[in-house]
């Protein structure tokens, strides 16, 4: 940042001083014409003095025609003009006295013999002088802007590259890096971005490797324990021993289920970035998810489709996983009713799943998207209900990859939880009739 600030300050100073010096030289060259006019008028005045000095009668009218483009020439008496003493002495010595008036610059010449005064008025420059000053002012500021743009252009290009790399990195492309240059104004920022990206990539790779390795390594001792429990079941055990074996078998089932969930979550992190998205019809997937839950007779699942629903850009397999997780949670925590509605709102396909269960605590909404985070569920009668806290984390990962958004809220009608997923529809140019 210090390099950026110093280079900006240097460019501003150079732009102002350089442009000002150039404009001053140009104005001096253009303004030289006015001085030439005065020199010509002065020479003309001396010649007229030599010609008019022998005339006895002093005319009261101009001796030359008065015109906007010509000099005004008058002969006046010596006592017809009051001059300060220095200017009077200058006039008596035969030198020209220049006085500026609204009509222009008046050159005064003394006629030695007749003691008259020849007045030759050079008209003021036309409005072209003002226009010239305006033009030079515009050129001055244009030069400053141009010099600033010359400095800003490479900076803007580097910022665009940095923004593009940050956007792609945020979308999951962890290999994004920026080619740094020592002379770049953003060298420090680009270097820090590359270092940050490298640390995050290493952390994510280690996390994925650890999740996969631990989950796989846990399978071996679990398989041995399972083999031992099965062997015990085949032997004659008393009632108390059989109860212990049943408890161990139940704990092994829970551990195996947890390991499978961990493996699936680790695979999910590795696969999402590799899968392409295509147009998928949402209605059959929703119906399949509803049928797969097989709720009991006391649970009623309602389906509501509003309007003509286009296909969405997604992957069918992982969209099924997303909706299954949401349906599983809704059926698990609902008392008696679950409602699934699909609609087109604000250019997005919105899937909303509501239930009449305990809902979400307001302070838990953001936390529930993190892995292994479960709600407090204050209104749930069975404390054993619930999973491992990975359902909504999986939903959030899949939705993020699909370019969808997930929101948790309370259901207005059913008074329970409401989960809404907004998908991107298939672009109109790719839709088939």
C-alpha positions as a printed NumPy array, in Angstrom:
array([[  0.   ,   0.   ,   0.   ],
       [  2.92 ,   2.34 ,   0.639],
       [  4.137,   1.814,  -2.915],
       [  0.645,   2.482,  -4.258],
       [  0.284,   5.7  ,  -2.243],
       [  3.709,   7.021,  -3.207],
       [  3.226,   6.265,  -6.903],
       [ -0.186,   7.992,  -6.864],
       [  1.294,  11.08 ,  -5.184],
       [  4.17 ,  11.165,  -7.661],
       [  1.849,  10.89 , -10.66 ],
       [ -0.383,  13.702,  -9.371],
       [  2.598,  16.025,  -8.802],
       [  4.166,  15.243, -12.18 ],
       [  0.821,  15.637, -13.943],
       [  0.078,  19.055, -12.433],
       [  3.595,  20.47 , -12.814],
       [  4.183,  18.985, -16.278],
       [  0.806,  19.987, -17.673],
       [  1.101,  23.472, -16.151],
       [  4.553,  24.016, -17.644],
       [  3.4  ,  22.816, -21.072],
       [  0.328,  25.057, -21.011],
       [  2.418,  28.035, -19.913],
       [  4.811,  27.555, -22.828],
       [  1.934,  27.148, -25.262],
       [  0.13 ,  30.223, -23.958],
       [  3.305,  32.283, -24.133],
       [  3.772,  31.288, -27.757],
       [  0.166,  32.041, -28.654],
       [  0.139,  35.288, -26.668],
       [  3.234,  36.507, -28.507],
       [  0.947,  37.812, -31.26 ],
       [ -0.411,  40.56 , -28.981],
       [  3.105,  41.837, -28.278],
       [  3.815,  41.837, -32.006],
       [  0.722,  43.986, -32.591],
       [  1.944,  46.549, -30.049],
       [  5.423,  46.642, -31.596],
       [  3.932,  47.202, -35.068],
       [  1.646,  49.905, -33.704],
       [  4.61 ,  51.584, -31.977],
       [  6.659,  51.65 , -35.197],
       [  3.649,  52.97 , -37.084],
       [  3.207,  55.686, -34.462],
       [  6.805,  56.908, -34.791],
       [  6.441,  57.142, -38.586],
       [  3.195,  59.092, -38.263],
       [  4.869,  61.461, -35.783],
       [  7.532,  62.238, -38.384],
       [  4.824,  62.87 , -41.001],
       [  2.387,  64.873, -38.893],
       [  4.842,  67.012, -36.965],
       [  4.685,  69.832, -39.583],
       [  0.855,  70.203, -39.546],
       [ -0.332,  73.352, -37.811],
       [ -4.046,  72.557, -37.488],
       [ -4.922,  69.703, -35.18 ],
       [ -8.051,  67.888, -36.391],
       [-10.634,  66.987, -33.767],
       [-11.678,  63.847, -35.638],
       [ -9.612,  60.701, -36.259],
       [ -7.252,  61.07 , -39.168],
       [ -7.848,  57.378, -40.091],
       [-11.194,  55.6  , -40.446],
       [-12.466,  54.052, -37.248],
       [-12.972,  50.315, -37.587],
       [-13.106,  47.262, -35.303],
       [-10.178,  45.841, -37.215],
       [ -8.101,  49.087, -37.56 ],
       [ -6.219,  51.447, -35.252],
       [ -7.9  ,  54.593, -33.964],
       [ -5.592,  57.614, -34.506],
       [ -6.173,  61.045, -32.863],
       [ -4.212,  64.31 , -32.54 ],
       [ -4.797,  66.129, -29.266],
       [ -3.234,  69.145, -27.605],
       [ -0.446,  68.708, -25.101],
       [ -2.506,  70.159, -22.312],
       [ -5.499,  67.998, -23.312],
       [ -4.258,  65.099, -21.267],
       [ -3.113,  64.922, -17.656],
       [ -0.329,  62.458, -17.085],
       [  1.542,  61.585, -13.916],
       [  4.966,  63.187, -13.69 ],
       [  6.954,  60.036, -14.535],
       [  4.828,  59.368, -17.62 ],
       [  4.979,  63.078, -18.598],
       [  8.766,  62.975, -18.407],
       [  8.789,  59.787, -20.473],
       [  6.588,  61.463, -23.096],
       [  8.78 ,  64.602, -23.134],
       [ 11.816,  62.457, -23.84 ],
       [ 10.123,  61.238, -27.018],
       [  9.296,  57.792, -25.732],
       [  5.92 ,  56.174, -26.179],
       [  3.481,  56.081, -23.265],
       [  1.034,  53.164, -23.239],
       [ -2.264,  53.489, -21.37 ],
       [ -4.861,  50.742, -21.219],
       [ -8.525,  51.61 , -21.572],
       [-11.753,  49.678, -22.217],
       [-11.337,  50.363, -25.95 ],
       [ -7.817,  48.922, -26.033],
       [ -4.199,  49.992, -25.475],
       [ -3.606,  53.713, -26.281],
       [ -0.079,  54.608, -27.455],
       [  0.808,  58.277, -26.862],
       [  3.511,  60.01 , -28.973],
       [  4.717,  63.606, -28.54 ],
       [  4.98 ,  65.812, -31.65 ],
       [  8.133,  67.884, -30.894],
       [  7.396,  70.901, -33.12 ],
       [  3.648,  71.348, -32.609],
       [  3.709,  70.013, -29.03 ],
       [  0.674,  67.933, -29.907],
       [  0.104,  64.34 , -28.92 ],
       [ -0.609,  61.543, -31.355],
       [ -2.867,  58.895, -29.809],
       [ -2.907,  55.52 , -31.536],
       [ -5.328,  53.017, -30.008],
       [ -4.79 ,  49.287, -30.543],
       [ -8.18 ,  47.54 , -30.185],
       [ -8.629,  44.939, -27.469],
       [ -8.368,  41.372, -28.686],
       [-11.664,  39.873, -29.723],
       [-13.44 ,  37.143, -27.763],
       [-11.045,  34.72 , -29.357],
       [ -8.643,  35.44 , -26.48 ],
       [-11.213,  34.298, -23.942],
       [-11.983,  31.264, -26.045],
       [ -8.267,  30.533, -26.235],
       [ -7.926,  30.717, -22.466],
       [-10.918,  28.385, -22.084],
       [ -9.423,  25.992, -24.608],
       [ -6.075,  25.997, -22.827],
       [ -7.803,  25.371, -19.498],
       [ -9.637,  22.392, -20.977],
       [ -6.389,  21.087, -22.453],
       [ -4.668,  21.494, -19.07 ],
       [ -7.215,  19.415, -17.179],
       [ -7.423,  16.917, -20.036],
       [ -3.673,  16.386, -19.778],
       [ -3.989,  15.739, -16.044],
       [ -6.823,  13.26 , -16.615],
       [ -4.854,  11.553, -19.392],
       [ -1.776,  11.173, -17.212],
       [ -3.922,   9.796, -14.381],
       [ -5.528,   7.294, -16.752],
       [ -2.102,   6.163, -17.917],
       [ -1.331,   5.395, -14.281],
       [ -4.777,   3.92 , -13.492],
       [ -5.071,   1.587, -16.492],
       [ -2.533,  -1.029, -15.327],
       [ -3.876,  -0.712, -11.781],
       [ -7.445,  -1.396, -12.949],
       [ -6.263,  -4.403, -14.982],
       [ -4.475,  -5.841, -11.942],
       [ -7.55 ,  -5.243,  -9.786],
       [ -9.731,  -7.027, -12.338],
       [ -7.377, -10.009, -12.334],
       [ -7.412, -10.03 ,  -8.548],
       [-11.222,  -9.871,  -8.477],
       [-11.507, -12.699, -11.023],
       [ -9.087, -14.905,  -9.084],
       [-10.922, -14.195,  -5.808],
       [-14.305, -15.008,  -7.391],
       [-13.073, -18.299,  -8.885],
       [-11.341, -19.172,  -5.627],
       [-14.579, -18.546,  -3.752],
       [-16.412, -20.801,  -6.213],
       [-14.135, -23.698,  -5.289],
       [-11.199, -23.439,  -7.687],
       [ -8.502, -23.496,  -5.013],
       [ -5.709, -23.567,  -7.612],
       [ -6.266, -19.904,  -8.514],
       [ -3.14 , -17.777,  -8.151],
       [ -2.086, -14.336,  -9.419],
       [  1.106, -13.802, -11.364],
       [  2.944, -11.144,  -9.394],
       [  5.32 ,  -8.527, -10.781],
       [  7.799,  -6.553,  -8.681],
       [  6.82 ,  -3.314, -10.444],
       [  3.091,  -3.796,  -9.839],
       [  1.353,  -1.313,  -7.55 ],
       [ -0.5  ,  -4.267,  -5.965],
       [  2.539,  -6.488,  -5.497],
       [  2.08 ,  -6.749,  -1.719],
       [ -1.65 ,  -7.467,  -1.948],
       [ -1.189, -10.045,  -4.72 ],
       [  1.557, -11.796,  -2.777],
       [ -0.611, -11.936,   0.333],
       [ -3.52 , -13.309,  -1.713],
       [ -1.32 , -16.072,  -3.142],
       [ -0.012, -16.943,   0.315],
       [ -3.54 , -17.01 ,   1.737],
       [ -4.803, -19.161,  -1.144],
       [ -1.927, -21.588,  -0.681],
       [ -2.609, -21.949,   3.036],
       [ -6.329, -22.485,   2.468],
       [ -5.703, -25.081,  -0.242],
       [ -3.277, -26.998,   1.96 ],
       [ -5.739, -26.83 ,   4.858],
       [ -8.628, -28.075,   2.715],
       [ -6.546, -30.884,   1.205],
       [ -5.357, -31.964,   4.642],
       [ -8.907, -31.839,   5.975],
       [-10.214, -33.994,   3.137],
       [ -7.358, -36.444,   3.461],
       [ -7.829, -36.653,   7.221],
       [-11.57 , -37.216,   6.918],
       [-11.114, -39.953,   4.331],
       [ -8.183, -41.607,   6.104],
       [ -9.774, -41.618,   9.566],
       [-13.063, -42.887,   8.213],
       [-11.374, -45.679,   6.27 ],
       [ -9.094, -46.603,   9.171],
       [-12.063, -46.797,  11.53 ],
       [-13.709, -49.398,   9.352],
       [-11.065, -52.025,  10.133],
       [-11.48 , -52.123,  13.945],
       [-15.241, -51.799,  13.537],
       [-15.258, -54.81 ,  11.234],
       [-13.276, -56.797,  13.794],
       [-15.642, -55.811,  16.574],
       [-18.599, -56.725,  14.405],
       [-17.04 , -60.124,  13.705],
       [-16.497, -60.689,  17.43 ],
       [-20.08 , -59.719,  18.318],
       [-21.467, -62.017,  15.631],
       [-19.292, -64.837,  16.982],
       [-20.648, -64.24 ,  20.494],
       [-24.217, -64.431,  19.179],
       [-23.52 , -67.982,  17.998],
       [-22.434, -69.139,  21.461],
       [-24.686, -69.953,  24.38 ],
       [-25.039, -66.889,  26.583],
       [-27.168, -66.218,  29.601],
       [-29.733, -63.425,  29.555],
       [-27.415, -60.834,  31.073],
       [-24.579, -61.571,  28.644],
       [-26.993, -61.479,  25.721],
       [-28.192, -58.055,  26.837],
       [-24.61 , -56.772,  26.901],
       [-23.927, -58.18 ,  23.433],
       [-27.108, -56.537,  22.116],
       [-26.012, -53.172,  23.508],
       [-22.546, -53.533,  21.932],
       [-24.142, -54.457,  18.61 ],
       [-26.368, -51.382,  18.77 ],
       [-23.38 , -49.133,  19.509],
       [-21.485, -50.708,  16.596],
       [-24.423, -49.955,  14.297],
       [-24.302, -46.298,  15.355],
       [-20.549, -46.106,  14.845],
       [-20.767, -47.704,  11.403],
       [-23.511, -45.287,  10.435],
       [-21.401, -42.346,  11.601],
       [-18.372, -43.588,   9.645],
       [-20.511, -43.95 ,   6.515],
       [-21.814, -40.409,   6.946],
       [-18.271, -39.1  ,   7.404],
       [-17.107, -40.899,   4.282],
       [-20.02 , -39.538,   2.285],
       [-19.322, -35.998,   3.514],
       [-15.612, -36.322,   2.602],
       [-16.48 , -37.668,  -0.846],
       [-18.957, -34.817,  -1.288],
       [-16.241, -32.201,  -0.743],
       [-14.028, -33.894,  -3.339],
       [-16.621, -34.569,  -6.029],
       [-18.706, -31.413,  -6.201],
       [-16.027, -29.367,  -7.975],
       [-15.66 , -32.02 , -10.668],
       [-19.292, -32.534, -11.687],
       [-20.926, -30.533, -14.493],
       [-24.375, -29.012, -14.158],
       [-27.164, -29.724, -16.583],
       [-30.914, -29.122, -16.901],
       [-32.827, -31.257, -14.377],
       [-36.58 , -31.568, -13.839],
       [-37.3  , -30.909, -10.162],
       [-40.81 , -32.368,  -9.864],
       [-39.91 , -36.091, -10.32 ],
       [-37.03 , -35.751,  -7.837],
       [-39.315, -34.211,  -5.222],
       [-41.912, -36.932,  -5.712],
       [-39.232, -39.626,  -5.464],
       [-37.954, -38.097,  -2.21 ],
       [-41.486, -38.05 ,  -0.77 ],
       [-42.085, -41.695,  -1.721],
       [-38.737, -42.818,  -0.278],
       [-39.551, -41.512,   3.2  ],
       [-42.555, -43.829,   3.631],
       [-44.205, -41.849,   6.426],
       [-46.655, -43.678,   8.67 ],
       [-50.4  , -43.231,   8.534],
       [-50.325, -40.439,  11.116],
       [-48.04 , -38.295,   8.936],
       [-49.594, -36.348,   6.056],
       [-47.33 , -35.004,   3.28 ],
       [-48.855, -32.318,   1.039],
       [-47.471, -31.332,  -2.372],
       [-48.206, -27.954,  -3.942],
       [-46.984, -26.868,  -7.401],
       [-47.646, -23.256,  -8.372],
       [-47.501, -22.374, -12.073],
       [-45.365, -23.793, -14.85 ],
       [-42.033, -24.863, -13.327],
       [-38.991, -24.872, -15.676],
       [-36.039, -27.191, -15.339],
       [-33.196, -26.155, -13.058],
       [-29.436, -26.204, -13.578],
       [-28.188, -28.948, -11.253],
       [-26.857, -32.482, -10.989],
       [-29.587, -35.084, -10.583],
       [-27.758, -37.339,  -8.122],
       [-26.803, -34.585,  -5.697],
       [-30.14 , -32.821,  -6.076],
       [-31.739, -36.085,  -4.933],
       [-29.358, -36.131,  -1.954],
       [-30.215, -32.515,  -1.076],
       [-33.985, -33.033,  -1.19 ],
       [-33.784, -36.377,   0.615],
       [-31.94 , -34.747,   3.515],
       [-34.553, -32.01 ,   3.765],
       [-37.458, -34.456,   3.544],
       [-35.856, -36.747,   6.114],
       [-35.512, -33.891,   8.599],
       [-39.065, -32.685,   7.969],
       [-40.619, -36.128,   8.457],
       [-38.401, -36.821,  11.489],
       [-39.351, -33.688,  13.416],
       [-42.92 , -33.093,  12.21 ],
       [-45.867, -34.018,  14.411],
       [-48.394, -34.806,  11.719],
       [-48.026, -32.552,   8.651],
       [-45.356, -31.793,   6.044],
       [-45.918, -29.467,   3.088],
       [-43.731, -29.378,  -0.045],
       [-44.334, -26.474,  -2.443],
       [-42.598, -25.533,  -5.701],
       [-43.016, -22.136,  -7.336],
       [-41.284, -19.665,  -9.635],
       [-40.424, -16.477,  -7.737],
       [-38.271, -13.583,  -8.938],
       [-36.764, -15.665, -11.726],
       [-35.753, -18.532,  -9.397],
       [-37.342, -21.936,  -8.815],
       [-38.174, -22.061,  -5.109],
       [-38.555, -25.373,  -3.275],
       [-40.05 , -24.912,   0.191],
       [-40.47 , -27.718,   2.758],
       [-42.482, -26.921,   5.892],
       [-43.529, -28.975,   8.899],
       [-45.508, -28.568,  12.106],
       [-42.628, -29.639,  14.352],
       [-40.662, -27.616,  16.94 ],
       [-38.969, -25.43 ,  14.308],
       [-35.65 , -23.617,  14.63 ],
       [-34.496, -21.417,  17.443],
       [-33.797, -17.934,  16.037],
       [-30.19 , -17.896,  17.262],
       [-29.399, -21.331,  15.822],
       [-30.095, -20.676,  12.135],
       [-26.536, -19.815,  11.07 ],
       [-24.964, -22.455,  13.326],
       [-27.066, -25.3  ,  11.91 ],
       [-25.302, -25.1  ,   8.528],
       [-21.993, -26.098,  10.156],
       [-21.011, -29.799,  10.337],
       [-21.879, -31.685,  13.56 ],
       [-24.115, -28.878,  14.8  ],
       [-27.598, -29.84 ,  16.004],
       [-30.409, -27.718,  17.319],
       [-31.475, -27.742,  20.945],
       [-35.007, -28.932,  19.984],
       [-36.702, -27.776,  23.19 ],
       [-40.134, -29.091,  22.163],
       [-39.067, -32.569,  21.059],
       [-40.323, -35.232,  23.444],
       [-37.846, -37.949,  22.443],
       [-34.283, -36.85 ,  23.352],
       [-32.811, -39.623,  21.213],
       [-34.216, -38.137,  18.029],
       [-31.74 , -36.485,  15.715],
       [-28.684, -37.445,  13.693],
       [-25.086, -36.344,  13.594],
       [-25.624, -32.755,  12.552],
       [-24.47 , -33.261,   8.963],
       [-27.807, -33.091,   7.129],
       [-28.04 , -29.322,   6.734],
       [-24.263, -29.06 ,   6.244],
       [-24.558, -31.411,   3.254],
       [-27.549, -29.437,   1.964],
       [-25.592, -26.168,   2.222],
       [-22.542, -27.618,   0.412],
       [-24.619, -29.022,  -2.446],
       [-26.718, -25.847,  -2.777],
       [-23.612, -23.67 ,  -2.891],
       [-22.125, -25.795,  -5.697],
       [-25.435, -25.714,  -7.614],
       [-25.562, -21.927,  -7.379],
       [-28.675, -22.176,  -5.196],
       [-29.427, -20.456,  -1.903],
       [-30.786, -22.045,   1.283],
       [-32.728, -20.223,   3.97 ],
       [-34.167, -21.417,   7.288],
       [-37.228, -19.816,   8.802],
       [-40.421, -20.535,  10.661],
       [-43.528, -21.782,   8.879],
       [-46.332, -19.231,   8.954],
       [-49.116, -21.778,   8.408],
       [-47.797, -24.95 ,  10.054],
       [-45.977, -23.123,  12.91 ],
       [-42.913, -25.342,  12.553],
       [-39.734, -25.202,  10.504],
       [-39.494, -23.937,   6.935],
       [-36.52 , -24.629,   4.649],
       [-36.43 , -22.92 ,   1.232],
       [-33.996, -23.664,  -1.599],
       [-33.923, -21.288,  -4.597],
       [-32.507, -22.919,  -7.761],
       [-31.326, -21.222, -10.947],
       [-33.672, -22.115, -13.827],
       [-32.48 , -23.363, -17.175],
       [-31.683, -20.396, -19.467],
       [-34.529, -19.699, -21.933],
       [-32.179, -20.099, -24.942],
       [-31.46 , -23.71 , -23.915],
       [-35.02 , -24.783, -23.195],
       [-36.628, -27.328, -25.469],
       [-40.231, -26.807, -26.538]])
